[in-house]
């Protein structure tokens, strides 16, 4: 049985509208012709995510999200680590509410699991368009 589970590591954080968010993620995956596997969202601090970034990716930078992909064929599974500190700091930079910025990052992780990349300008453009599209389905 597949599942979408939300955890927190070294911070106190509770996601709002969990049922709505889960349904939105499931619908988004289905629209991309994927099947929901096991998705674990882990909300954490900058410090926690920085350690993961150093250990697994050898990047000495802060980031808002790191996605570990365990998908097999069309079954989308993975661990998605999200820094709530980054979300709160980035939201005003992007002229967004914290909730919208969090939702963008939630779906960004799913899009990575679905095979979307964001290394090149063209990939970034496609990723942003997909994020924008799926955000409209949530509102």
C-alpha positions as CSV (number, residue, x, y, z in Angstrom):
1,X,0.0,0.0,0.0
2,X,1.3,3.4,-0.9
3,X,1.5,6.3,1.4
4,X,2.4,10.0,1.8
5,X,3.7,10.7,5.3
6,X,4.9,14.0,6.8
7,X,7.6,14.0,9.5
8,X,9.6,16.6,11.3
9,X,13.2,16.2,12.4
10,X,14.8,18.8,14.8
11,X,12.0,21.4,14.5
12,X,8.4,21.7,15.6
13,X,6.3,22.0,12.5
14,X,2.8,20.9,11.5
15,X,1.6,21.0,7.9
16,X,-1.8,22.6,7.4
17,X,-4.5,20.9,5.4
18,X,-2.8,17.5,5.3
19,X,-5.7,15.7,3.6
20,X,-6.0,18.4,0.9
21,X,-2.2,18.4,0.4
22,X,-2.1,14.6,0.1
23,X,-4.9,14.6,-2.4
24,X,-3.2,17.3,-4.4
25,X,0.1,15.4,-4.5
26,X,-1.7,12.2,-5.6
27,X,-3.6,14.0,-8.3
28,X,-0.4,15.7,-9.6
29,X,1.4,12.4,-9.8
30,X,-1.6,10.8,-11.6
31,X,-1.7,13.6,-14.1
32,X,2.0,12.9,-14.9
33,X,1.0,9.2,-15.4
34,X,2.7,8.1,-12.2
35,X,1.6,5.9,-9.4
36,X,2.0,7.0,-5.8
37,X,4.4,4.8,-3.9
38,X,5.9,5.7,-0.5
39,X,6.6,9.4,-0.2
40,X,8.2,10.7,3.0
41,X,8.4,14.5,3.5
42,X,10.8,15.4,6.3
43,X,10.5,19.0,7.5
44,X,13.7,20.2,9.2
45,X,16.0,23.1,9.9
46,X,18.7,24.7,7.8
47,X,21.3,23.0,10.0
48,X,19.9,19.5,9.6
49,X,19.5,19.9,5.8
50,X,23.0,21.4,5.5
51,X,24.5,18.3,7.1
52,X,22.6,16.1,4.6
53,X,23.8,18.3,1.7
54,X,27.4,17.9,2.9
55,X,27.3,14.2,3.6
56,X,25.4,12.9,0.6
57,X,25.9,15.6,-2.1
58,X,29.2,17.1,-1.0
59,X,27.6,20.6,-1.3
60,X,28.5,23.1,1.4
61,X,25.5,25.3,0.8
62,X,22.1,25.9,2.3
63,X,19.1,24.6,0.2
64,X,15.4,24.4,0.6
65,X,15.0,20.8,-0.6
66,X,16.9,17.6,-1.1
67,X,15.1,14.7,-2.8
68,X,16.2,11.1,-2.6
69,X,14.6,9.1,-5.4
70,X,13.5,5.5,-4.8
71,X,11.0,5.3,-7.6
72,X,10.7,2.2,-9.7
73,X,9.3,2.6,-13.2
74,X,6.0,4.5,-12.7
75,X,5.8,4.1,-9.0
76,X,6.9,7.3,-7.4
77,X,8.7,6.9,-4.1
78,X,11.3,8.9,-2.2
79,X,12.4,10.9,0.8
80,X,11.9,14.7,0.4
81,X,13.8,16.8,3.0
82,X,12.6,20.4,3.3
83,X,14.1,23.2,5.3
84,X,11.4,25.2,6.9
85,X,14.0,27.9,7.7
86,X,14.7,28.3,3.9
87,X,11.0,28.4,3.1
88,X,10.5,31.2,5.6
89,X,13.5,33.1,4.3
90,X,12.8,32.6,0.6
91,X,9.1,33.4,0.6
92,X,9.5,37.2,0.9
93,X,12.4,37.1,-1.6
94,X,10.0,35.6,-4.1
95,X,7.1,37.8,-3.0
96,X,5.1,34.8,-1.9
97,X,3.4,33.8,1.3
98,X,5.2,31.1,3.3
99,X,2.3,28.6,2.6
100,X,2.6,29.1,-1.2
101,X,6.4,28.8,-1.1
102,X,6.1,25.6,0.9
103,X,3.5,24.2,-1.5
104,X,5.9,25.1,-4.4
105,X,8.7,23.2,-2.8
106,X,6.4,20.2,-1.9
107,X,5.5,19.8,-5.6
108,X,9.1,20.6,-6.7
109,X,10.2,17.5,-4.9
110,X,7.5,15.4,-6.6
111,X,8.5,16.7,-10.0
112,X,12.1,15.6,-9.4
113,X,10.8,12.1,-8.5
114,X,8.8,12.2,-11.8
115,X,12.0,12.8,-13.7
116,X,12.1,16.6,-14.1
117,X,15.5,18.3,-13.7
118,X,16.4,21.9,-13.0
119,X,20.1,22.2,-13.9
120,X,19.9,24.0,-17.2
121,X,17.9,27.2,-18.0
122,X,15.5,25.2,-20.2
123,X,15.0,22.6,-17.4
124,X,14.4,25.4,-14.9
125,X,11.8,27.0,-17.1
126,X,10.0,23.7,-17.6
127,X,10.2,22.9,-13.8
128,X,8.8,26.4,-12.9
129,X,5.9,26.0,-15.4
130,X,5.0,22.6,-14.0
131,X,5.2,24.1,-10.4
132,X,2.9,27.0,-11.4
133,X,0.5,24.6,-13.1
134,X,0.2,22.3,-10.2
135,X,-0.1,25.2,-7.7
136,X,-3.2,26.3,-9.6
137,X,-4.8,22.9,-8.9
138,X,-4.4,23.4,-5.2
139,X,-6.1,26.7,-4.9
